[in-house]
């Protein structure tokens, strides 16, 4: 089933190319781990001393791959919060060195002359490294509240709690081989999760779509959470499409969305809500934070425009929802302010037909 999941992900990208690539690597290594467990079980059942060296090599390779997989799963879920820090490779390197040395020292495990497996004095070092990456992954999932809804976080926590539970059981009962079966199950559930997540994202811009925006607005309205609503319009998109083609227009949408997301990443979530229309929802953010984010947006746009022939510019306006009125009324106020800003930029008031 995991092989079928990999095949599906090759045919249809899940959320983006990067996540698809990482998912395929993690799934492929998990299949290798499952095969190693099958071979190890077969060797144990043989009860022969002829395969001690092979048994030892299989376990060493398995212990090395296990921490590699958890590190890869971390990079799949943390959006660079932890995995981009090269220092986090140190535990992985230590694990590889200790396991290779175990071949002669028996630090992590050793196999008796009768072919019996025993845990070594430093067995829990390799296990602790594995759990360290898992804990970071769970923390990253909860930190990524702008990318995931509450229900998403709960489901992800359940998915990646399964291998943790399996590890705990296997520590207590070494005869049960549960870890990589549950990891494979978790990866298949994760694939289903990513496919469902695609319905919340706009394929052209790479950020959340209008459907996700409306759902978030309804939730904020229901919970009466103070929110800054920033409405933006990508200037001259029709002109770009007409003069340079729709591929260039799509490129302008993508670049502007990524710059917008980068500008507000610490305080809000960006959505594409129309052809050239965007909105950022910033929960519990002050006017000063919004102004700082807008200044960062202008700076990043200027840097991008200086590097590229494709020029990008936004008109914007914002207002604050306090729970005392309907959130969609506040959106209309912010939208009106955006058009006033657009008019100031273009030297007239009112909306041009080609901007619609």
MOJO-V905216 format. One record per backbone hydrogen bond with DSSP energy under -1.0 kcal/mol. NH is the residue of the N-H (numbers start at 1). CO is the residue of the C=O. If there is no record, write none. Layout:
BEGIN
NH;CO + NH;CO
END
This chain:
BEGIN
5;1 + 6;2 + 7;3 + 8;4 + 9;5 + 10;6 + 11;7 + 12;8 + 16;14 + 20;16 + 21;17 + 22;18 + 23;19 + 24;20 + 25;21 + 26;22 + 27;23 + 28;24 + 29;25 + 30;26 + 31;27 + 32;28 + 33;29 + 34;30 + 35;31 + 36;32 + 37;33 + 38;34 + 39;35 + 40;36 + 41;37 + 42;38 + 43;39 + 44;40 + 45;41 + 46;42 + 52;49 + 55;51 + 56;52 + 57;53 + 58;54 + 59;55 + 60;56 + 61;57 + 62;58 + 63;59 + 64;60 + 65;61 + 66;62 + 67;63 + 68;64 + 69;65 + 70;66 + 71;67 + 72;68 + 73;69 + 74;70 + 75;71 + 76;72 + 78;74 + 81;78 + 85;82 + 88;85 + 89;86 + 90;87 + 93;89 + 94;90 + 95;91 + 96;92 + 97;93 + 98;94 + 99;95 + 100;96 + 101;97 + 102;98 + 103;100 + 104;101 + 105;101 + 106;102 + 110;118 + 112;116 + 115;112 + 118;110 + 120;108 + 122;107 + 123;120 + 125;122 + 127;123 + 128;124 + 129;125 + 130;126 + 131;127 + 132;128 + 133;129 + 134;130 + 135;131 + 136;132 + 137;133 + 138;134 + 139;135 + 140;136 + 141;137 + 142;138 + 143;139 + 144;140 + 145;143 + 148;144 + 153;149 + 154;150 + 155;151 + 156;152 + 157;153 + 158;154 + 159;155 + 160;156 + 162;158 + 165;161 + 166;162 + 167;163 + 168;164 + 169;165 + 170;166 + 171;167 + 172;168 + 173;169 + 176;173 + 178;176 + 182;178 + 183;179 + 184;180 + 185;181 + 186;182 + 187;183 + 188;184 + 189;185 + 190;186 + 191;187 + 192;188 + 193;189 + 194;190 + 195;191 + 196;192 + 197;193 + 198;194 + 199;196 + 200;197 + 201;198 + 202;207 + 206;202 + 209;200 + 213;209 + 214;210 + 215;211 + 216;212 + 217;213 + 218;214 + 219;215 + 220;216 + 221;217 + 222;218 + 223;219 + 224;220 + 225;220 + 227;321 + 228;282 + 229;319 + 230;280 + 231;317 + 232;278 + 233;315 + 234;276 + 235;313 + 240;236 + 241;237 + 242;238 + 243;239 + 244;240 + 245;241 + 249;245 + 250;246 + 251;247 + 252;248 + 253;249 + 254;250 + 255;251 + 256;252 + 257;253 + 258;254 + 259;255 + 260;256 + 261;257 + 262;258 + 263;259 + 264;260 + 267;264 + 268;264 + 269;281 + 271;279 + 272;208 + 273;277 + 274;277 + 278;232 + 279;271 + 280;230 + 281;269 + 282;228 + 284;226 + 290;286 + 291;287 + 292;288 + 293;289 + 294;290 + 295;291 + 296;292 + 297;293 + 298;294 + 299;295 + 300;296 + 301;297 + 302;298 + 303;299 + 304;300 + 305;301 + 306;302 + 307;303 + 308;304 + 315;233 + 317;231 + 319;229 + 321;227 + 330;326 + 331;327 + 332;328 + 333;329 + 334;330 + 335;331 + 336;332 + 337;333 + 338;334 + 339;335 + 340;336 + 341;337 + 342;338 + 343;339 + 344;340 + 345;341 + 346;342 + 347;343 + 348;343 + 356;353
END
